[in-house]
Amino acid sequence: MTAVPTIPGPVIHELKTLLGDDGFLTATTDREAYAWDNTGYRALPDAIALATSEEQICAILHLCHNHRVSVTPRGAGTGNVGGALAVQGGLVLSTQRMKHILEFSPADRYVIVEPGVVNHDLQKHLESSGLFWPPDPSSARACTVGGNIAMCAAGPGAVRWGVTRDWVLGLNAVLMDGTLIHTGGRTTKGVVGFDMTRLLTGSEGTLAVVSRAILKLAPRPEKRLLSRIAFPSVELAAAAVSTLLAARQPPSALEFLDGSALDLLRRETTLAIPKEARAMLLLEVAGGLHGLDAQIQEMINTILRFKPLEWTPPVDGSDAASVWQARSALSPILKKLAPKRINEDVVVPVSRLPALMAGLENISKDAGIPIINFGHAGNGNIHVNLLVDPQNEKIMSQVGGVLDRVFRLVLDLDGSLSGEHGVGTQKRDYIAWELDENCLSLQKQIKQVFDPLGLLNPGKIWPSS
Ligand SMILES: Cc1cc2nc3c(=O)[nH]c(=O)nc-3n(C[C@H](O)[C@H](O)[C@H](O)COP(=O)(O)OP(=O)(O)OC[C@H]3O[C@@H](n4cnc5c(N)ncnc54)[C@H](O)[C@@H]3O)c2cc1C
């Protein structure tokens, strides 16, 4: 069955001619496949355009603009906040088929790619050169560079290398009316005009569609060493994190698991976790072949001042992969146990982590809702997982109030509502809690300049009223 109610006939005809039957999808099964992202919410688009070139993106947007058809850009659809969902119907414009690596200059340390290149494939491509692109979201095997740029994605390595916006030199991007713009360039310095690259990075596909990206590269560490450290309390672990980060050399990852996360791992896995442990850190250093052992030992010595229950000797390679298991096992377990869990990714200054954890524990106790916390302690970015049973009306009626309390707590601690997942549809009702009225108004005006008719990715980021 085919149904495209909101897209006028002439647009359908032109899109079919431009993209062919293989590149323009209207069958219900195809539309269903593009109706989801990692939120679990569903929004059925009217049709899907699978662009294979920048010229096609320009033509699609120009056509949709002229006929007032809304367009939702999409990469791999792994987003956590509904950004790739066509919540007002219209066209989904997928850049997933644009997978070419166009230019690679090791001497200038950049690579130019199309937006549909999968993060992991890019890293594989760069491997033999001794360079890498630092953004490392856990979804790297599936998510696209275009999605990473739109969401300013990040992962455990952010404590050392920063986030996506730190690794984008320039962009080609197409405005809703089909105009192609070029931002930034191939150089690591450049101060001519406003920094449009940074404005577009993290704009969640609401200002323009990224059609090409110049990515800055870093030397790939030759070796990584990892140690697992168990603590009797969250307070001690958090204090160790603050002290470590005040030191000269940052770790390459500093991940955190709280007591309830450890309880879950004890119950659901065979991982050996000390009985008394109520918090755990995964400490990784990365660099050249020499000197790393001394570096991690120095960090462990610092941590020993905080009386950990146990620390494992630093390991690398496959041994390190088994230590990472503690962290990577958590999301799948949570998904299995509580498919409707609510996963927030709040962030606070690192020194406020103890207060955040104490506050979350109080909120959990008051509401009778288990909250499991883990995440990127080195950035103060914690994944707060509310385990709720959607069949339990009493609990579900409390969820809004609990989230209000979580977000209020985070803002009172000078934090931010999202460290990496973004706003999308999921946090738009809260954005005014964080941004002041003047800043919010300016952002809306910027959106207006880029997309006066509000056709590009409508229903995202800004509150409806
Ligand atoms: C298992 C799992 C683990 C994850 N771990 C992390 C993590 O560690 N860190 C993290 O930051 N995120 C994480 N995420 C979230 C998600 O993977 C990232 O936000 C990722 O960057 C999205 O990329 P995507 O290609 O899937 O984009 P999509 O989900 O398709 O789209 C995301 C947003 O980007 C926009 N967009 C996509 N392509 C373009 C384009 N070419 N031009 C303009 N806008 C575009 C869309 O409109 C949408 O708003 C995780 C998700 C999953 C499922």
The ligand as a Tripos MOL2 file, in Angstrom:
@<TRIPOS>MOLECULE
LIG
   53    58     1     0     0
SMALL
NO_CHARGES

@<TRIPOS>ATOM
      1 C1         23.3730    2.1430   21.3880 C.3       1 LIG1
      2 C2         23.5170    3.6420   21.2470 C.ar      1 LIG1
      3 C3         24.5810    4.2670   21.8460 C.ar      1 LIG1
      4 C4         24.7440    5.6580   21.7210 C.ar      1 LIG1
      5 N1         25.8180    6.2250   22.3070 N.ar      1 LIG1
      6 C5         26.0370    7.5440   22.1320 C.ar      1 LIG1
      7 C6         27.2040    8.1540   22.7040 C.ar      1 LIG1
      8 O1         28.0460    7.5050   23.3330 O.2       1 LIG1
      9 N2         27.3620    9.4780   22.4970 N.ar      1 LIG1
     10 C7         26.4840   10.2250   21.7800 C.ar      1 LIG1
     11 O2         26.7110   11.4200   21.6090 O.2       1 LIG1
     12 N3         25.3670    9.6820   21.2470 N.ar      1 LIG1
     13 C8         25.1260    8.3690   21.3960 C.ar      1 LIG1
     14 N4         24.0160    7.7990   20.8410 N.ar      1 LIG1
     15 C9         23.0690    8.6490   20.0800 C.3       1 LIG1
     16 C10        23.3190    8.6930   18.5410 C.3       1 LIG1
     17 O3         23.9910    7.5280   18.1100 O.3       1 LIG1
     18 C11        24.1070    9.9360   18.1300 C.3       1 LIG1
     19 O4         23.3660   11.1140   18.3830 O.3       1 LIG1
     20 C12        24.5170    9.9390   16.6520 C.3       1 LIG1
     21 O5         25.3300   11.0580   16.4050 O.3       1 LIG1
     22 C13        23.3170    9.9640   15.6980 C.3       1 LIG1
     23 O6         23.7940    9.6710   14.3860 O.3       1 LIG1
     24 P1         22.7980    9.0900   13.2710 P.3       1 LIG1
     25 O7         23.5460    8.9800   11.9960 O.co2     1 LIG1
     26 O8         22.1440    7.8700   13.7550 O.co2     1 LIG1
     27 O9         21.7380   10.2710   13.1740 O.3       1 LIG1
     28 P2         20.1500   10.2200   13.2170 P.3       1 LIG1
     29 O10        19.6850    9.5550   14.4590 O.co2     1 LIG1
     30 O11        19.6460    9.7160   11.9430 O.co2     1 LIG1
     31 O12        19.8230   11.7640   13.3270 O.3       1 LIG1
     32 C14        20.1560   12.4850   14.4780 C.3       1 LIG1
     33 C15        19.9340   13.9710   14.2200 C.3       1 LIG1
     34 O13        20.8410   14.4060   13.2350 O.3       1 LIG1
     35 C16        20.1600   15.0250   12.1460 C.3       1 LIG1
     36 N5         20.9030   14.6550   10.9360 N.ar      1 LIG1
     37 C17        21.3000   13.4260   10.5270 C.ar      1 LIG1
     38 N6         22.0090   13.5190    9.3890 N.ar      1 LIG1
     39 C18        22.0590   14.8440    9.0630 C.ar      1 LIG1
     40 C19        22.6450   15.5880    8.0020 C.ar      1 LIG1
     41 N7         23.3340   15.0130    7.0090 N.pl3     1 LIG1
     42 N8         22.4930   16.9440    8.0050 N.ar      1 LIG1
     43 C20        21.7990   17.5560    8.9790 C.ar      1 LIG1
     44 N9         21.2410   16.8930   10.0190 N.ar      1 LIG1
     45 C21        21.3650   15.5580   10.0490 C.ar      1 LIG1
     46 C22        18.7350   14.4700   12.1970 C.3       1 LIG1
     47 O14        17.8050   15.3670   11.6510 O.3       1 LIG1
     48 C23        18.5370   14.3040   13.7030 C.3       1 LIG1
     49 O15        18.1140   15.5070   14.2720 O.3       1 LIG1
     50 C24        23.7970    6.4190   20.9820 C.ar      1 LIG1
     51 C25        22.7150    5.7740   20.3800 C.ar      1 LIG1
     52 C26        22.5710    4.4100   20.5050 C.ar      1 LIG1
     53 C27        21.4080    3.7290   19.8380 C.3       1 LIG1
@<TRIPOS>BOND
     1     1     2 1
     2     2     3 ar
     3     2    52 ar
     4     3     4 ar
     5     4     5 ar
     6     4    50 ar
     7     5     6 ar
     8     6     7 ar
     9     6    13 1
    10     7     8 2
    11     7     9 ar
    12     9    10 ar
    13    10    11 2
    14    10    12 ar
    15    12    13 ar
    16    13    14 ar
    17    14    15 1
    18    14    50 ar
    19    15    16 1
    20    16    17 1
    21    16    18 1
    22    18    19 1
    23    18    20 1
    24    20    21 1
    25    20    22 1
    26    22    23 1
    27    23    24 1
    28    24    25 2
    29    24    26 1
    30    24    27 1
    31    27    28 1
    32    28    29 2
    33    28    30 1
    34    28    31 1
    35    31    32 1
    36    32    33 1
    37    33    34 1
    38    33    48 1
    39    34    35 1
    40    35    36 1
    41    35    46 1
    42    36    37 ar
    43    36    45 ar
    44    37    38 ar
    45    38    39 ar
    46    39    40 ar
    47    39    45 ar
    48    40    41 1
    49    40    42 ar
    50    42    43 ar
    51    43    44 ar
    52    44    45 ar
    53    46    47 1
    54    46    48 1
    55    48    49 1
    56    50    51 ar
    57    51    52 ar
    58    52    53 1
@<TRIPOS>SUBSTRUCTURE
     1 LIG1         1 GROUP 0 **** ****
